[in-house]
Amino acid sequence: MYTELKRKTVKCRKQHQCEWCAETLAIGESAVYRVYVFDGDLAKDWMHPECSEDMKSLDSVDLESGFVPGDNPRPKRKEQNEHSD
């Protein structure tokens, strides 16, 4: 069972590994920090903001079954100046 306790956007003070794509989160890079309970164990992790958004697309059954870092590719980042025609 998965229960999220805390989620916030932070600037990395040290290098971390993204829990979703397993790529490096560099010092100073924005990341989503989560604290959660999974199968009765307290856990925490960091993710790229776009990886966190991608993870939210999982249905509850997939989320409950869990995933291993690197199982999922890092999604393309949306450019701030991107215009739709």
N, C-alpha and C positions, 0 to 999 in steps of 0.2 A: 504494500500500500504506500502511496506517495502523498505526503502532505507538505505543502510549502509553507514555511513559517515567516520568511523574510525575503524580499527581493528589492535591490536598489542598484542604481547606476553609480559606479565609482571610477576613479582614476587609479590605475594600478601603481602601487608604491614599490612593487617588486614584480619580477617576471612570473607569470602563471601559464598553465596550459588550459586552453579552452576545453571544457567538458564535452562539448558537442562535436567539434571538428578536430580536436587535438593539436591545432596550430598554436603557436606561441602568442601570448598576450604580453606585449612589451611594457616596460616601465613608462608611465605617463599615458598609456592608451586607455580609452574608455572601455569599461567592461560591466557586465551585469553580474552582481554578486548575489548568490542565493544561499539560504540556509533552509534545510528541509529534513523531513524524516522519510526514509525509504526502508521498507520491511523492518521497521522498528529501530533502525539505526539513525542517529543524528549525523547529517553530512552537510558540507558546504562546498561550493565551487564557484568558478568564474567562467563567463562566456563572452564572446564577441556579442555586441548588441544585435547584429543580424542573425547570429546563431540562436540567440535567445528567442527572437521572433519566430524563427523556423521551428524551434522546439514547441512553441505554443500551438502550432498547427497539428500536433499529434493528438489523436483522440485519446480518451482516458484509458482505454485498454492497452494501447501501445505505450503510453507513459507509465502505466503500472508495471509493464513487463521490463522496463528499464532499457538502457543502452550503454554501450561502451564508448569511451572517448575515441573519436576517429571513425566510428561507424557511419557518421553522416558528414557529407562534404560541407565546407563553408559556403554559404550562399553569397551571391554577388551583392556587394554593398550598393545601396541606392545613393546616387550622387545628389548632393544638396541642391545643385543648380540644374538638375535634370528637368526638362520641360516635356510635357506630353502634347503631341500634335493631334 
